[in-house]
């Protein structure tokens, strides 16, 4: 009777060992899967088209206009190297609800800390006030007007890259400039390989590949409009102006343009199908011009870039030299018009101070003028109220 008992005991022990082994393997699997899942959530997920307009900043051929206020940088189309003590205004635009993405790595010899100034106000070429300052090395710090940021380590050929994604303005904070300040020794630096902001409420009007969403007014747009190297170009040939496929009422329109010396163009706002922008029942034109050109030395006040043409003059002095990119933002709310050119407020007008505006349309097509001169556009996007 002892032998069967011993044999059963051995079998029971074996089964117990086997079940213990399987349990350990299973728990290890759970731990591995759990760790993988945790790591997955630490990595920035994919961004979909519905999350806004992706505006490239600082790095890349079509990066939006940026400025160095202080310090030292080295720059090409692939990367930006920034030394300690530097301050960079990331774009001409004021940003509210948006998401910032950044890839960076330390270059040494000591650490340089990237700090994002949110809601910054700039006057006289320097940053006066910022709503918040958040270290991008510790993006999980909660922003007063935002949500948690996330950071991940990315393997790179030359070392470890840090990828940061951080939400801004999620709680309705005010708009302001985004400024990158790098703290650290002036001999230390970091490299930035990707930097962009997703403008949450904006949608593209130009996809960088085609004339989709636009039509030639009365003629084939291909007569004088084309897409080349991601840019929307008026070739300078005689032909139609470019008209949006749909009409807009209240909106904010943002775009960037580049002129040749002596160039001339414009943006049509709330015009009828025929493009009329003069007199009662018409839309209007926001002027685009090489203000510095000798041929325009006798401009009328209402002819400077940013003006509501023949209605409200723009404050002069905001135009960059021909061949440089300029930014333009046009905001229309009812009969209130605001124009910001290269980050400077140049027009604030309404029917109260410009009676002629009361006679103009409050809904219509958008358009890009063909003045039989070459002009390039990029980053054309809109935040429409309807």
C-alpha positions as MATLAB code, in Angstrom:
seq = 'XXXXXXXXXXXXXXXXXXXXXXXXXXXXXXXXXXXXXXXXXXXXXXXXXXXXXXXXXXXXXXXXXXXXXXXXXXXXXXXXXXXXXXXXXXXXXXXXXXXXXXXXXXXXXXXXXXXXXXXXXXXXXXXXXXXXXXXXXXXXXXXXXXXXXXXXXXXXXXXXXXXXXXXXXXXXXXXXXXXXXXXXXXXXXXXXXXXXXXXXXXXXXXXXXXXXXXXXXXXXXXXXXXXXXXXXXXXXXXXXXXXXXXXXXXXXXXXXXXXXXXXXXXXXXXXXXXXXXXXXXXXXXXXXXXXXXXXXXXXXXXXXXXXXXXXXXXXXXXXXXXXXXXXXXXXXXXXXXXXXXXXXXXXXXXXXXXXXXXXXXXXXXXXXXXXXXXXXXXXXXXXXXX';
ca = [
       0.000    0.000    0.000;
       2.956    2.318    0.478;
       4.061    2.241   -3.159;
       0.857    3.647   -4.683;
       0.824    6.380   -2.048;
       4.419    7.348   -2.872;
       3.668    7.243   -6.607;
       0.556    9.417   -6.141;
       2.556   11.835   -4.013;
       5.173   12.153   -6.709;
       2.499   12.717   -9.328;
       0.868   15.365   -7.158;
       4.201   17.069   -6.591;
       4.904   16.994  -10.323;
       1.531   18.449  -11.134;
       2.007   21.129   -8.509;
       5.419   22.019   -9.939;
       4.002   22.088  -13.468;
       1.106   24.326  -12.500;
       3.465   26.608  -10.589;
       5.749   26.835  -13.632;
       2.825   27.599  -15.942;
       1.542   30.211  -13.498;
       4.955   31.905  -13.369;
       5.165   31.931  -17.152;
       1.650   33.320  -17.354;
       2.381   36.030  -14.781;
       5.614   36.897  -16.552;
       3.583   37.199  -19.732;
       1.126   39.487  -17.997;
       3.986   41.580  -16.676;
       5.623   41.765  -20.116;
       2.341   42.613  -21.815;
       1.565   45.174  -19.116;
       4.987   46.765  -19.471;
       4.605   46.882  -23.241;
       1.171   48.450  -22.860;
       2.548   51.048  -20.429;
       5.364   51.889  -22.835;
       2.863   52.172  -25.663;
       0.964   54.829  -23.775;
       4.151   56.757  -23.038;
       4.802   57.126  -26.754;
       2.983   59.865  -28.622;
       0.254   58.242  -30.673;
      -0.528   59.044  -34.295;
      -2.119   62.400  -35.053;
      -5.142   62.352  -37.311;
      -6.199   64.965  -39.825;
      -9.144   65.910  -37.612;
      -6.791   67.265  -34.968;
      -6.113   70.499  -36.846;
      -3.523   71.996  -39.153;
       0.092   70.783  -38.719;
       2.298   73.872  -38.959;
       6.026   73.040  -39.161;
       8.146   75.317  -36.990;
      11.824   76.221  -37.400;
      12.942   72.915  -38.974;
      12.181   71.937  -42.582;
      12.049   73.557  -46.011;
       8.559   74.896  -45.451;
       8.892   75.737  -41.782;
       6.927   78.808  -40.796;
       8.785   82.066  -40.196;
      10.669   82.185  -36.876;
      13.057   84.617  -35.190;
      16.031   84.446  -32.861;
      15.714   87.046  -30.112;
      18.854   86.186  -28.172;
      21.691   83.692  -28.134;
      23.122   81.460  -30.830;
      21.720   78.889  -33.263;
      22.887   76.926  -36.298;
      20.206   75.969  -38.761;
      19.550   73.906  -41.881;
      16.536   72.122  -43.369;
      17.061   69.024  -41.223;
      17.907   70.300  -37.754;
      18.346   73.289  -35.494;
      21.174   73.484  -32.985;
      20.481   75.818  -30.062;
      22.977   76.887  -27.399;
      22.235   77.696  -23.780;
      20.968   81.214  -23.149;
      19.049   81.375  -26.460;
      15.479   82.563  -27.020;
      13.568   81.681  -30.200;
      10.117   82.978  -31.191;
       8.674   79.913  -32.893;
       6.278   81.668  -35.302;
       4.516   84.925  -36.141;
       1.187   83.568  -34.941;
      -0.527   83.611  -31.584;
      -1.633   80.136  -30.582;
      -4.428   79.106  -28.264;
      -5.771   75.554  -28.373;
      -3.015   73.523  -29.984;
      -0.599   70.645  -29.563;
       3.179   71.019  -29.736;
       5.481   68.201  -30.865;
       9.245   68.316  -30.437;
      12.154   65.900  -30.973;
      15.423   66.933  -29.319;
      18.646   65.499  -27.942;
      21.488   66.821  -25.838;
      24.786   67.652  -27.558;
      26.748   68.553  -24.420;
      29.153   69.044  -22.900;
      26.548   69.820  -20.189;
      22.788   69.547  -20.237;
      20.780   72.346  -21.862;
      17.155   72.519  -20.759;
      14.441   73.398  -23.304;
      11.714   75.570  -21.760;
       8.500   76.490  -23.560;
       6.985   79.885  -22.816;
       3.235   79.665  -23.383;
       0.996   82.642  -24.116;
       3.999   84.938  -24.427;
       3.627   88.610  -25.234;
       6.351   90.267  -27.266;
       7.054   93.973  -27.418;
       9.986   95.889  -28.831;
      11.750   92.684  -29.826;
      11.672   91.029  -26.417;
       9.349   88.783  -24.454;
       7.673   90.681  -21.643;
       5.155   88.265  -20.177;
       4.338   84.588  -20.507;
       1.312   82.855  -18.993;
       3.424   79.823  -18.163;
       6.881   78.338  -18.511;
       7.079   74.552  -18.750;
      10.207   72.459  -18.936;
      10.018   70.158  -21.948;
      12.405   67.853  -20.118;
       9.547   67.294  -17.619;
       6.418   67.692  -19.748;
       4.214   65.744  -17.336;
       4.014   68.880  -15.198;
       0.411   70.081  -15.460;
      -0.108   73.340  -17.295;
      -2.501   75.888  -15.889;
      -4.255   76.138  -19.261;
      -3.444   72.677  -20.589;
      -3.253   68.976  -19.926;
      -0.494   66.508  -19.267;
       2.334   66.239  -21.729;
       4.102   63.002  -22.637;
       7.724   62.198  -23.313;
       9.391   59.159  -24.875;
      12.965   58.054  -25.538;
      13.689   57.418  -29.206;
      16.757   55.567  -30.471;
      18.807   57.632  -32.888;
      22.021   57.107  -34.799;
      23.840   59.699  -32.755;
      22.271   59.018  -29.375;
      18.977   59.163  -27.548;
      16.312   61.536  -28.778;
      13.553   62.847  -26.548;
      10.118   63.127  -28.138;
       7.719   65.509  -26.443;
       4.045   66.012  -27.165;
       2.131   68.505  -25.062;
      -1.383   69.919  -25.209;
      -1.878   73.662  -24.787;
      -4.962   75.748  -24.194;
      -7.244   72.792  -23.490;
      -8.955   74.741  -20.691;
      -9.598   77.837  -22.771;
      -6.543   79.936  -21.975;
      -5.850   83.040  -24.042;
      -3.845   83.099  -27.264;
      -0.194   84.098  -27.262;
       3.196   83.482  -28.820;
       5.080   80.232  -28.368;
       8.677   80.913  -27.399;
      11.465   78.375  -26.889;
      14.060   79.328  -24.302;
      17.102   77.113  -23.722;
      18.572   77.285  -20.229;
      22.111   76.190  -19.554;
      25.738   77.021  -20.135;
      26.421   78.983  -23.329;
      28.931   76.287  -24.330;
      26.264   73.556  -24.170;
      23.628   72.923  -26.810;
      20.844   70.672  -27.968;
      19.622   69.596  -31.404;
      16.019   69.815  -32.593;
      15.057   67.496  -35.450;
      11.323   68.040  -35.558;
       9.131   70.812  -34.245;
       5.539   71.501  -35.189;
       2.310   72.801  -33.737;
      -1.114   71.372  -34.505;
      -3.533   74.313  -34.713;
      -6.584   72.512  -33.367;
      -9.380   74.629  -34.851;
      -7.861   75.252  -38.298;
      -8.448   73.272  -41.489;
      -6.270   73.345  -44.624;
      -7.449   75.269  -47.686;
      -4.399   74.109  -49.663;
      -3.184   70.513  -49.426;
       0.309   71.164  -50.809;
      -0.287   68.827  -53.754;
      -3.183   70.098  -55.856;
      -5.668   72.893  -56.477;
      -8.400   70.915  -54.710;
     -10.870   73.264  -53.050;
     -10.165   76.066  -55.541;
     -11.311   77.006  -59.015;
     -10.334   79.553  -61.612;
     -12.841   82.398  -61.695;
     -14.364   82.090  -65.172;
     -11.346   80.312  -66.687;
      -9.193   77.254  -66.157;
      -7.036   77.852  -63.083;
      -4.131   75.971  -64.732;
      -3.741   78.937  -67.080;
      -1.769   80.803  -64.443;
      -1.841   78.731  -61.214;
       0.150   75.628  -60.375;
       1.455   73.589  -57.442;
       5.237   73.170  -57.303;
       7.405   71.871  -54.461;
       4.495   72.045  -52.023;
       3.763   75.696  -52.849;
       0.739   77.296  -54.483;
       2.110   79.544  -57.207;
       0.677   82.222  -59.456;
       3.000   82.018  -62.440;
       2.554   85.642  -63.500;
       0.758   84.725  -66.714;
      -2.483   86.478  -67.553;
      -5.474   84.519  -66.356;
      -8.109   84.124  -63.631;
      -7.947   84.800  -59.946;
      -8.275   81.741  -57.730;
     -11.627   81.348  -55.973;
     -12.569   79.096  -53.081;
     -15.149   76.415  -53.816;
     -17.363   77.499  -50.930;
     -18.448   80.736  -49.282;
     -17.535   81.850  -45.776;
     -19.085   84.181  -43.228;
     -17.111   84.682  -40.008;
     -13.615   83.184  -40.049;
      -9.922   83.528  -39.343;
      -7.709   82.948  -42.389;
      -3.976   82.333  -42.087;
      -1.460   82.069  -44.919;
       2.116   82.853  -45.887;
       3.231   84.469  -49.131;
       6.432   85.380  -50.965;
       6.815   88.088  -53.614;
       9.451   88.952  -56.156;
      10.820   92.534  -56.084;
       7.992   94.895  -57.004;
       5.389   92.142  -56.582;
       1.682   92.799  -56.202;
      -1.219   90.545  -55.180;
      -4.107   90.413  -52.737;
      -6.593   88.293  -50.847;
     -10.270   88.638  -51.714;
     -12.608   88.412  -48.729;
     -16.348   87.660  -48.881;
     -16.564   88.512  -52.574;
     -19.355   87.429  -54.940;
     -18.616   84.873  -57.653;
     -17.413   87.597  -60.019;
     -14.845   88.853  -57.479;
     -16.265   92.358  -57.113;
     -14.548   94.119  -54.213;
     -15.524   97.732  -54.883;
     -18.697   99.493  -53.739;
     -21.967   98.494  -52.059;
     -22.813   94.812  -52.116;
     -19.220   93.826  -52.828;
     -16.601   92.025  -50.815;
     -13.198   93.557  -50.191;
      -9.492   93.029  -50.858;
      -6.654   92.787  -48.349;
      -3.590   94.194  -50.077;
      -0.352   92.258  -50.651;
       2.497   94.359  -52.030;
       6.259   94.818  -52.002;
       6.003   98.067  -50.070;
       9.766   98.613  -50.340;
       9.841   98.740  -54.148;
      10.859  101.999  -55.803;
       7.879  101.776  -58.140;
       5.570  102.103  -55.105;
       7.299  105.065  -53.463;
       4.133  107.207  -53.753;
       1.662  104.794  -52.191;
      -1.577  106.044  -50.746;
      -2.076  105.036  -47.073;
      -4.753  102.478  -48.041;
      -2.376  100.739  -50.503;
       0.176   99.377  -48.047;
       0.237   95.644  -47.384;
      -2.513   94.537  -45.039;
      -4.836   97.417  -45.888;
      -8.507   96.858  -46.597;
      -7.928   98.246  -50.059;
      -9.390  101.739  -50.565;
     -11.193  101.475  -47.203;
      -8.949  101.132  -44.129;
      -5.194  101.797  -44.262;
      -2.711   99.447  -42.632;
       0.014  100.629  -40.317;
       3.120  100.658  -42.560;
       6.470   99.075  -41.802;
       5.532   95.426  -41.298;
       6.572   94.059  -44.702;
       9.702   91.925  -45.056;
      12.038   92.327  -48.041;
      11.012   90.767  -51.347;
      12.062   87.117  -51.496;
      11.341   86.552  -47.789;
       8.245   84.805  -46.499;
       5.536   86.946  -44.902;
       2.655   85.778  -42.712;
      -0.860   87.161  -42.968;
      -3.885   86.604  -40.749;
      -7.323   88.005  -41.590;
     -10.112   87.761  -39.022;
     -13.691   88.645  -39.955;
     -16.511   88.697  -37.407;
     -19.633   90.399  -38.650;
     -18.534   93.864  -39.755;
     -15.363   93.760  -37.626;
     -12.104   93.190  -39.540;
      -8.668   92.496  -38.046;
      -5.473   92.052  -40.042;
      -2.205   90.831  -38.521;
       0.849   90.982  -40.784;
       4.118   89.324  -39.765;
       2.883   89.191  -36.189;
       1.997   92.876  -36.080;
      -1.539   94.205  -35.773;
      -1.931   96.497  -38.797;
      -5.707   96.915  -39.179;
      -8.645   96.988  -36.771;
     -11.716   98.328  -38.509;
     -15.471   98.116  -38.200;
     -18.562   99.818  -39.571;
     -18.417  102.208  -36.614;
     -15.240  103.853  -37.872;
     -15.473  102.925  -41.581;
     -19.055  103.524  -42.714;
     -18.336  101.905  -46.076;
     -17.951   98.514  -44.382;
     -21.654   98.556  -43.498;
     -22.392   98.297  -47.234;
     -20.152   95.280  -47.801;
     -21.079   91.611  -47.817;
     -20.783   89.543  -44.649;
     -20.577   86.258  -46.540;
     -18.869   85.311  -49.782;
     -15.974   83.584  -51.481;
     -12.284   83.829  -50.649;
      -9.839   84.518  -53.445;
      -6.186   84.914  -54.351;
      -5.570   87.700  -56.837;
      -3.699   87.303  -60.107;
      -2.001   90.630  -60.806;
       0.007   89.090  -63.668;
       2.995   88.826  -61.349;
       4.567   85.793  -59.766;
       3.669   85.119  -56.128;
       3.858   81.996  -53.959;
       1.572   80.895  -51.120;
       1.840   78.192  -48.467;
       0.170   77.123  -45.204;
      -3.238   78.400  -46.302;
      -5.726   77.376  -43.587;
      -8.947   78.606  -42.044;
     -10.914   78.531  -38.822;
     -14.493   78.981  -39.932;
     -17.413   79.711  -37.646;
     -19.814   77.775  -39.888;
];
